[in-house]
C-alpha cells in the first residue's frame, strides 16, 4: 500500500477524532436537503430572485481557500455546483472547522442563498453547513487516478464517480431491461419468477455451480437458464404467455462475450412456432435498440450493423459448408475433428463428442457473419429441447439472432413430445457420463409434467450480452460490479 495514502488516511482519522471531541457527529442519519443540484440549476434565476434559502447535499469534489473566503464544488448524482464559504457569513468557528477538519471527498449539507459570480458562475453562498459523512480515504487524482483495468473494475464506485460514461452506461442498462419488460407486457406476456436453486439443471448446455442446501441436506444447482423447464410447466398449467428476467449462473470460462453470473430474459408463447418467434424477436430487438440508444445502426467491433434493414436467414448446414467445406448433417466426428485441427480451432477435448464438434465448427463460421439475421436449420443433435422438422428429422425448429459475428439469443419450437424428450435426455445423460459436463441432465419430473400435455409453444432467451454488443464493449465492463478475485 502507498505510504502517502496511509499517512493521509491517518490524518483524516485524526480529524475524525477531533470532530467527535467537538461534539460533531461525523455520520448523522438525517439531512434536510430540499432540492437536487440539477433542479436547482434548472430553476436558478427564479430561485436567485426569490432569495429563498435552499439546502443541498452531496460530496465535496474540490476545495480552494482564499483567506477569509473558500470556494468548493459539491456534487450529487445529478450535477455539481460551486459553494462559497465566507468567514463573515458562517462565523469564525464554523469557518475554522470547515477549513481545518473537512476534506475533498466528504459529504456535507449546505444551506444558503443563490448568487452569480462576476465570471457568471452559478453558486450558493453558505449560511450553514453540516457534515454528513467523513471520508477516511482520499479520492484518486482526477487526472491520474484509476488507470489499471483491474483496479477500475475492483473499485467501480470510484470509476462511476469520475467517469460520466460509466454512469451513463448504468442508466442505459436500466432502460434496456425496462424496455424489454415493457415490450413483453404490452404484448400480454405475464412476468413470472421461477426457482434459482434446482435439483437438476435444465434449459441449456452449460456447466452449473453446485451448492449445498443445509435444511434439506442435499446438493442443489444454481440455474443455468431463466426457468425454461419451469416456464414450460406453466404452459402445461394453462398459461399461454410468460416471461422472466433474472439472474442465472454458468460455471464456465471468462471471455469478452461470456460471464458466469448474468441477467437473462426468456419468454414462452403457447400456440406459436419458431417462425412467429423470429418475427417477435426482430420487433423486440428493434424496440429495445430505439428505446435504449435511440438508433438502429451500430458499429460493433469490425461490423457495421443496421437493425432496420431486412434480416437475413442463414441456413446452418449451408453456412458451415460455405466456410469449412463440411456438411454437418452428413459428416462424422472424425471428419469434423480433422477440420477443427486444420483450421487451428482450439477446443476442450474432455467429454468431446459430435455435439461439441459441430458447435466448435459453427463458432468459427459465425465470426464471418455481420447480420442482422437468423440462423435456422441447426442439427437436432445440438438442440435437445427443440422440435424436429417433420420432413427432415435431422434438423431442429430453432432460430438464433446473428449480429456482429455472434448469436445473441436462442429460440425453438419447443419439444412437447414427452417420449421424444425422454429419449433425448437419455442421450444427453450418456454424454455426461462420458465426461461432457455441459450436457443436459435427465429431468424426470419435467417429463412427467409433459405427459399431462403441453400445447405447441415457442420459447426464446437472450442475455445482457445483447446490451454489451450494442455498447460495443466486453460483457464484463458492462456489469456494474463484475466478480473479481480477492486481493492477496
C-alpha positions as CSV (number, residue, x, y, z in Angstrom):
1,X,0.0,0.0,0.0
2,X,1.2,3.6,-0.8
3,X,2.7,5.1,2.4
4,X,1.5,8.5,1.4
5,X,-2.1,7.3,1.3
6,X,-1.6,5.6,4.7
7,X,-0.4,8.9,6.2
8,X,-3.3,10.8,4.7
9,X,-5.8,8.3,6.0
10,X,-4.2,8.6,9.4
11,X,-4.6,12.4,9.2
12,X,-8.2,12.0,8.3
13,X,-8.8,9.7,11.3
14,X,-7.2,12.4,13.5
15,X,-9.7,14.9,12.0
16,X,-12.5,12.4,12.7
17,X,-11.5,12.2,16.4
18,X,-11.3,16.0,16.6
19,X,-14.8,16.3,15.2
20,X,-16.1,13.9,17.8
21,X,-14.4,15.8,20.6
22,X,-16.2,19.0,19.4
23,X,-19.5,17.1,19.6
24,X,-20.0,16.8,15.9
25,X,-21.4,13.6,14.7
26,X,-19.4,12.7,11.6
27,X,-22.1,10.2,10.3
28,X,-25.6,11.6,11.1
29,X,-28.7,9.9,9.7
30,X,-30.7,13.0,8.9
31,X,-30.3,15.6,6.2
32,X,-32.7,18.4,5.3
33,X,-31.8,18.5,1.6
34,X,-34.7,20.3,-0.2
35,X,-33.6,20.1,-3.8
36,X,-31.0,18.4,-6.1
37,X,-28.4,20.3,-8.0
38,X,-29.9,19.7,-11.4
39,X,-33.3,21.1,-10.4
40,X,-31.5,24.0,-8.6
41,X,-29.6,24.9,-11.8
42,X,-32.6,24.5,-14.0
43,X,-34.7,26.9,-11.9
44,X,-31.7,29.1,-10.8
45,X,-32.8,32.5,-12.0
46,X,-36.2,32.1,-10.3
47,X,-34.7,30.8,-7.1
48,X,-32.0,33.5,-7.1
49,X,-34.6,36.3,-7.4
50,X,-36.7,34.9,-4.6
51,X,-33.7,35.0,-2.3
52,X,-35.1,31.9,-0.7
53,X,-32.8,29.7,1.5
54,X,-32.0,26.4,-0.2
55,X,-30.5,23.3,1.3
56,X,-28.5,20.9,-0.9
57,X,-26.3,17.9,-0.1
58,X,-23.5,16.0,-1.8
59,X,-19.8,15.2,-2.0
60,X,-17.1,17.8,-1.9
61,X,-15.1,17.4,-5.1
62,X,-12.7,20.4,-4.6
63,X,-11.8,23.0,-2.0
64,X,-9.7,26.1,-2.6
65,X,-9.1,28.7,0.0
66,X,-8.7,32.5,-0.4
67,X,-8.1,33.8,3.1
68,X,-11.5,34.5,4.6
69,X,-13.3,33.1,1.6
70,X,-13.2,29.5,0.5
71,X,-14.8,28.0,-2.7
72,X,-15.7,24.4,-3.1
73,X,-17.5,22.3,-5.6
74,X,-20.3,20.0,-4.3
75,X,-21.6,17.1,-6.4
76,X,-24.7,15.0,-6.2
77,X,-25.9,12.3,-8.6
78,X,-27.3,14.9,-11.0
79,X,-24.8,17.8,-11.2
80,X,-22.2,19.8,-9.4
81,X,-22.3,23.4,-8.2
82,X,-19.9,25.9,-6.7
83,X,-20.3,26.7,-2.9
84,X,-18.8,29.8,-1.3
85,X,-17.9,29.7,2.4
86,X,-17.4,33.2,3.9
87,X,-15.9,33.5,7.4
88,X,-18.1,36.6,7.9
89,X,-21.3,34.8,6.9
90,X,-20.9,31.4,8.6
91,X,-18.9,32.7,11.6
92,X,-15.2,32.3,12.6
93,X,-15.7,29.0,14.4
94,X,-17.7,27.2,11.7
95,X,-15.3,28.5,9.1
96,X,-12.3,27.3,11.1
97,X,-13.8,23.8,11.5
98,X,-14.5,23.6,7.8
99,X,-11.0,24.7,6.8
100,X,-9.2,22.5,9.3
101,X,-11.3,19.4,9.5
102,X,-13.2,19.0,6.2
103,X,-11.6,17.3,3.1
104,X,-12.3,16.7,-0.5
105,X,-14.5,13.5,-0.6
106,X,-16.5,14.4,2.5
107,X,-20.3,14.5,2.2
108,X,-21.9,17.7,3.5
109,X,-25.2,19.5,3.6
110,X,-25.2,23.3,2.8
111,X,-28.0,25.8,3.4
112,X,-27.7,29.2,1.8
113,X,-28.8,31.6,-1.0
114,X,-28.0,31.5,-4.7
115,X,-25.8,34.1,-6.4
116,X,-23.9,34.5,-9.6
117,X,-20.2,35.3,-9.6
118,X,-18.7,38.1,-11.6
119,X,-17.5,35.4,-14.0
120,X,-21.1,34.3,-14.4
121,X,-20.8,31.0,-12.4
122,X,-24.0,29.8,-10.7
123,X,-23.1,29.5,-7.0
124,X,-24.5,29.1,-3.5
125,X,-23.4,31.3,-0.6
126,X,-23.4,29.1,2.5
127,X,-25.1,30.3,5.7
128,X,-24.9,27.0,7.4
129,X,-23.2,23.7,6.7
130,X,-23.4,20.2,8.3
131,X,-21.1,17.2,7.9
132,X,-23.0,14.1,6.6
133,X,-20.1,11.6,6.2
134,X,-16.4,11.8,6.8
135,X,-14.3,10.1,4.1
136,X,-11.3,8.4,5.5
137,X,-9.6,7.7,2.2
138,X,-8.6,10.4,-0.3
139,X,-10.3,10.2,-3.8
140,X,-7.9,9.4,-6.7
141,X,-6.5,12.3,-8.6
142,X,-8.9,13.5,-11.2
143,X,-6.3,13.3,-14.0
144,X,-4.0,10.5,-12.8
145,X,-6.4,8.3,-10.8
146,X,-7.6,4.8,-11.7
147,X,-5.8,3.7,-14.8
148,X,-5.2,0.0,-14.2
149,X,-8.1,-2.1,-15.7
150,X,-8.4,-4.4,-12.7
151,X,-8.4,-1.5,-10.2
152,X,-11.1,0.2,-12.3
153,X,-13.4,-2.8,-12.1
154,X,-12.5,-3.6,-8.5
155,X,-13.2,0.0,-7.4
156,X,-16.0,0.6,-9.7
157,X,-17.6,3.0,-7.3
158,X,-14.7,5.4,-7.9
159,X,-14.8,4.8,-11.7
160,X,-18.5,5.7,-11.7
161,X,-17.8,8.8,-9.6
162,X,-15.2,10.2,-12.0
163,X,-16.3,8.7,-15.3
164,X,-19.7,10.0,-16.5
165,X,-19.7,7.5,-19.4
166,X,-19.9,4.6,-16.9
167,X,-22.8,6.3,-15.0
168,X,-24.5,6.8,-18.4
169,X,-23.9,3.1,-19.2
170,X,-25.6,2.0,-16.0
171,X,-28.6,4.2,-16.7
172,X,-28.8,2.8,-20.3
173,X,-28.7,-0.8,-19.0
174,X,-31.6,0.0,-16.7
175,X,-33.6,1.4,-19.7
176,X,-32.6,-1.6,-21.8
177,X,-34.2,-4.1,-19.3
178,X,-37.1,-1.9,-18.7
179,X,-37.8,-1.7,-22.4
180,X,-37.7,-5.5,-22.7
181,X,-40.2,-5.7,-19.9
182,X,-42.4,-3.0,-21.4
183,X,-42.3,-4.8,-24.8
184,X,-43.4,-8.1,-23.3
185,X,-46.1,-6.7,-21.1
186,X,-47.6,-4.7,-23.9
187,X,-48.0,-8.0,-25.8
188,X,-49.8,-9.5,-22.9
189,X,-46.9,-11.7,-21.6
190,X,-47.1,-12.4,-17.8
191,X,-43.9,-11.8,-15.9
192,X,-43.2,-14.8,-13.6
193,X,-40.5,-15.9,-11.1
194,X,-39.1,-19.5,-11.2
195,X,-36.6,-21.2,-8.9
196,X,-32.9,-20.3,-8.9
197,X,-32.0,-23.5,-6.9
198,X,-32.7,-26.7,-8.8
199,X,-32.4,-30.4,-8.2
200,X,-31.4,-30.8,-11.9
201,X,-30.4,-28.0,-14.2
202,X,-32.2,-27.6,-17.5
203,X,-32.7,-25.4,-20.5
204,X,-29.1,-25.1,-21.7
205,X,-25.9,-26.9,-22.4
206,X,-23.7,-25.5,-19.6
207,X,-21.7,-26.5,-16.5
208,X,-23.6,-25.5,-13.4
209,X,-22.5,-24.1,-10.0
210,X,-23.2,-26.6,-7.2
211,X,-24.1,-25.6,-3.6
212,X,-25.4,-27.4,-0.5
213,X,-28.9,-26.9,0.9
214,X,-28.5,-27.4,4.6
215,X,-32.2,-27.6,5.6
216,X,-32.9,-30.4,3.1
217,X,-29.3,-31.8,3.4
218,X,-28.8,-32.1,-0.4
219,X,-26.7,-30.6,-3.1
220,X,-28.5,-28.3,-5.5
221,X,-27.6,-26.3,-8.6
222,X,-27.8,-22.7,-9.5
223,X,-30.0,-22.4,-12.6
224,X,-28.3,-22.2,-16.0
225,X,-31.4,-20.9,-17.8
226,X,-34.2,-18.5,-17.0
227,X,-36.6,-21.2,-15.8
228,X,-37.0,-22.9,-19.2
229,X,-38.4,-26.2,-17.9
230,X,-40.4,-24.3,-15.2
231,X,-42.0,-21.9,-17.7
232,X,-42.9,-24.9,-19.9
233,X,-44.6,-26.4,-16.9
234,X,-46.7,-23.2,-16.8
235,X,-47.7,-23.9,-20.4
236,X,-48.9,-27.3,-19.1
237,X,-50.7,-25.4,-16.4
238,X,-52.7,-23.5,-19.0
239,X,-50.8,-20.2,-19.1
240,X,-50.1,-19.1,-22.6
241,X,-47.6,-16.2,-22.5
242,X,-45.0,-15.9,-19.8
243,X,-41.6,-14.3,-19.4
244,X,-38.9,-13.9,-16.8
245,X,-36.0,-11.5,-16.3
246,X,-33.5,-12.6,-13.7
247,X,-30.0,-13.9,-12.8
248,X,-28.6,-17.1,-14.0
249,X,-25.2,-18.8,-13.5
250,X,-22.8,-20.9,-15.6
251,X,-19.6,-22.2,-14.2
252,X,-17.6,-21.7,-17.4
253,X,-14.7,-19.6,-18.7
254,X,-14.5,-15.9,-18.9
255,X,-14.3,-14.2,-22.3
256,X,-15.3,-10.8,-23.8
257,X,-18.7,-12.3,-24.6
258,X,-19.3,-14.7,-21.7
259,X,-19.9,-14.3,-18.0
260,X,-20.7,-16.7,-15.2
261,X,-23.3,-14.6,-13.3
262,X,-25.6,-12.5,-15.5
263,X,-29.1,-11.3,-16.4
264,X,-31.2,-13.2,-18.8
265,X,-34.7,-12.9,-20.3
266,X,-36.8,-15.9,-21.6
267,X,-40.3,-15.9,-22.9
268,X,-42.7,-18.8,-23.7
269,X,-45.6,-18.4,-26.1
270,X,-48.2,-21.1,-26.4
271,X,-49.8,-21.8,-29.8
272,X,-46.8,-20.2,-31.6
273,X,-43.9,-21.7,-33.5
274,X,-40.3,-20.6,-34.2
275,X,-41.4,-18.6,-37.3
276,X,-43.7,-16.5,-35.2
277,X,-40.9,-16.3,-32.6
278,X,-38.5,-14.9,-35.2
279,X,-40.9,-12.1,-36.1
280,X,-41.5,-11.2,-32.5
281,X,-37.8,-11.2,-31.6
282,X,-36.9,-9.0,-34.6
283,X,-39.5,-6.5,-33.3
284,X,-38.1,-6.8,-29.8
285,X,-34.5,-6.1,-30.9
286,X,-35.6,-3.0,-32.8
287,X,-37.7,-1.8,-30.0
288,X,-35.0,-2.1,-27.3
289,X,-32.4,-0.5,-29.6
290,X,-34.6,2.5,-30.2
291,X,-35.7,2.8,-26.6
292,X,-32.2,2.5,-25.1
293,X,-29.9,4.0,-27.7
294,X,-32.3,6.0,-30.0
295,X,-30.9,4.3,-33.1
296,X,-30.9,1.1,-35.2
297,X,-27.4,1.5,-36.7
298,X,-24.4,0.3,-34.6
299,X,-20.7,-0.1,-35.0
300,X,-19.9,-3.4,-33.2
301,X,-16.2,-4.5,-33.5
302,X,-15.4,-4.8,-37.2
303,X,-19.0,-4.9,-38.2
304,X,-21.4,-2.1,-39.2
305,X,-24.9,-3.4,-38.2
306,X,-28.2,-1.9,-39.3
307,X,-31.1,-3.5,-37.4
308,X,-33.5,-1.6,-39.7
309,X,-32.6,-3.4,-42.9
310,X,-34.0,-6.7,-44.0
311,X,-33.0,-9.5,-41.6
312,X,-31.2,-12.4,-43.5
313,X,-31.9,-16.1,-43.0
314,X,-28.7,-18.2,-42.6
315,X,-29.0,-21.9,-43.0
316,X,-26.8,-23.8,-40.6
317,X,-25.8,-26.6,-42.9
318,X,-25.2,-24.3,-45.9
319,X,-23.3,-21.7,-43.9
320,X,-20.9,-24.2,-42.3
321,X,-20.3,-25.9,-45.6
322,X,-19.6,-22.5,-47.2
323,X,-16.9,-21.6,-44.7
324,X,-15.4,-25.0,-44.0
325,X,-16.5,-27.4,-46.7
326,X,-18.0,-29.7,-44.0
327,X,-21.6,-31.0,-44.3
328,X,-22.5,-31.2,-40.6
329,X,-25.6,-33.4,-41.3
330,X,-23.6,-36.0,-43.2
331,X,-20.2,-36.0,-41.5
332,X,-18.9,-38.0,-38.6
333,X,-16.9,-36.8,-35.5
334,X,-13.6,-37.8,-37.0
335,X,-14.1,-35.7,-40.2
336,X,-15.2,-32.7,-38.1
337,X,-12.3,-33.0,-35.7
338,X,-9.8,-33.2,-38.6
339,X,-11.3,-29.9,-39.9
340,X,-11.1,-28.3,-36.5
341,X,-7.4,-29.1,-36.3
342,X,-6.8,-28.0,-39.9
343,X,-8.5,-24.6,-39.1
344,X,-6.5,-24.4,-35.8
345,X,-9.6,-24.1,-33.7
346,X,-8.9,-24.8,-30.0
347,X,-11.4,-26.9,-28.2
348,X,-11.8,-28.8,-25.0
349,X,-11.1,-32.5,-25.5
350,X,-12.7,-33.5,-22.2
351,X,-16.0,-35.1,-23.0
352,X,-15.6,-34.3,-26.7
353,X,-18.5,-35.6,-28.8
354,X,-20.4,-34.9,-32.0
355,X,-22.4,-32.1,-30.3
356,X,-19.3,-30.3,-29.2
357,X,-17.5,-30.9,-32.5
358,X,-20.4,-29.3,-34.6
359,X,-20.7,-26.4,-32.1
360,X,-17.0,-25.6,-32.3
361,X,-17.1,-25.6,-36.1
362,X,-20.1,-23.3,-36.1
363,X,-18.5,-20.9,-33.7
364,X,-15.7,-20.5,-36.2
365,X,-18.2,-19.8,-39.0
366,X,-20.3,-17.3,-37.2
367,X,-17.4,-14.8,-36.8
368,X,-17.6,-14.1,-40.5
369,X,-21.3,-13.0,-40.4
370,X,-22.3,-9.4,-39.8
371,X,-26.1,-9.8,-39.6
372,X,-28.7,-8.9,-38.7
373,X,-30.4,-12.2,-39.4
374,X,-31.4,-15.5,-38.0
375,X,-29.6,-18.8,-38.0
376,X,-32.0,-21.7,-38.8
377,X,-31.7,-25.4,-39.5
378,X,-29.4,-26.4,-36.6
379,X,-28.8,-30.1,-36.3
380,X,-31.1,-31.8,-33.9
381,X,-28.0,-33.3,-32.1
382,X,-27.2,-29.9,-30.7
383,X,-30.8,-29.0,-29.9
384,X,-32.1,-31.4,-27.2
385,X,-35.1,-29.2,-26.4
386,X,-36.4,-28.3,-29.9
387,X,-38.9,-29.9,-32.2
388,X,-37.7,-31.6,-35.3
389,X,-38.8,-30.6,-38.8
390,X,-41.5,-33.1,-39.9
391,X,-39.9,-33.5,-43.3
392,X,-36.3,-33.7,-42.0
393,X,-35.8,-35.2,-38.5
394,X,-32.1,-34.3,-38.6
395,X,-33.0,-30.6,-38.3
396,X,-34.4,-28.6,-35.3
397,X,-37.0,-25.9,-35.5
398,X,-34.6,-23.5,-33.9
399,X,-33.6,-19.9,-34.5
400,X,-30.8,-17.6,-33.2
401,X,-30.4,-13.9,-33.9
402,X,-27.0,-13.4,-35.6
403,X,-25.4,-10.0,-35.1
404,X,-21.8,-8.9,-35.4
405,X,-20.4,-12.5,-35.6
406,X,-22.2,-14.0,-32.7
407,X,-25.6,-15.5,-31.6
408,X,-27.5,-13.0,-29.4
409,X,-30.2,-15.4,-28.3
410,X,-31.7,-18.8,-28.8
411,X,-35.3,-19.9,-29.6
412,X,-37.2,-23.0,-30.6
413,X,-40.5,-24.5,-31.5
414,X,-40.3,-26.3,-28.1
415,X,-40.4,-30.0,-27.9
416,X,-43.6,-31.2,-26.3
417,X,-43.5,-34.9,-27.1
418,X,-42.6,-36.5,-23.7
419,X,-41.3,-39.7,-25.2
420,X,-39.0,-38.0,-27.6
421,X,-37.9,-35.6,-24.9
422,X,-37.1,-38.5,-22.6
423,X,-35.1,-40.2,-25.3
424,X,-33.0,-37.0,-25.9
425,X,-32.4,-36.6,-22.2
426,X,-31.1,-40.2,-22.1
427,X,-28.7,-39.3,-24.9
428,X,-27.6,-36.2,-23.0
429,X,-27.1,-38.4,-19.9
430,X,-24.7,-40.6,-21.8
431,X,-22.7,-37.6,-22.9
432,X,-22.5,-36.5,-19.2
433,X,-21.3,-40.0,-18.2
434,X,-18.6,-39.8,-20.9
435,X,-17.3,-36.6,-19.4
436,X,-19.3,-33.8,-21.1
437,X,-20.1,-31.5,-18.1
438,X,-22.2,-29.2,-20.3
439,X,-24.6,-32.0,-21.4
440,X,-28.1,-31.7,-20.0
441,X,-29.4,-33.7,-17.1
442,X,-32.4,-36.0,-17.2
443,X,-35.3,-34.2,-15.5
444,X,-37.8,-36.9,-14.7
445,X,-40.3,-34.5,-13.1
446,X,-40.3,-32.4,-16.2
447,X,-41.0,-35.4,-18.4
448,X,-43.9,-36.3,-16.1
449,X,-45.3,-32.7,-16.5
450,X,-45.0,-33.1,-20.3
451,X,-47.0,-36.3,-20.1
452,X,-50.0,-34.2,-18.9
453,X,-49.8,-32.4,-22.3
454,X,-48.2,-29.1,-23.3
455,X,-49.5,-27.1,-26.3
456,X,-47.3,-26.1,-29.2
457,X,-45.0,-23.5,-27.8
458,X,-42.3,-21.1,-28.9
459,X,-39.6,-20.2,-26.5
460,X,-36.7,-17.7,-26.7
461,X,-33.9,-16.4,-24.4
462,X,-31.5,-13.6,-24.6
463,X,-28.9,-12.3,-22.1
464,X,-27.3,-9.0,-21.2
465,X,-24.7,-9.9,-23.9
466,X,-27.2,-8.1,-26.3
467,X,-26.7,-4.9,-24.3
468,X,-22.9,-5.3,-24.3
469,X,-22.9,-5.8,-28.1
470,X,-24.9,-2.7,-28.7
471,X,-22.5,-0.8,-26.4
472,X,-19.6,-2.4,-28.3
473,X,-17.9,-3.3,-25.0
474,X,-16.8,-6.6,-23.4
475,X,-19.6,-8.1,-21.3
476,X,-17.6,-7.7,-18.1
477,X,-17.2,-4.0,-18.5
478,X,-21.0,-3.7,-18.9
479,X,-21.6,-5.1,-15.4
480,X,-21.6,-2.7,-12.6
481,X,-19.7,-4.9,-10.2
482,X,-18.1,-7.9,-12.1
483,X,-16.8,-10.7,-9.9
484,X,-13.1,-10.2,-9.0
485,X,-10.6,-12.4,-7.3
486,X,-9.9,-11.0,-3.8
487,X,-6.6,-9.3,-3.3
488,X,-3.9,-11.4,-1.6
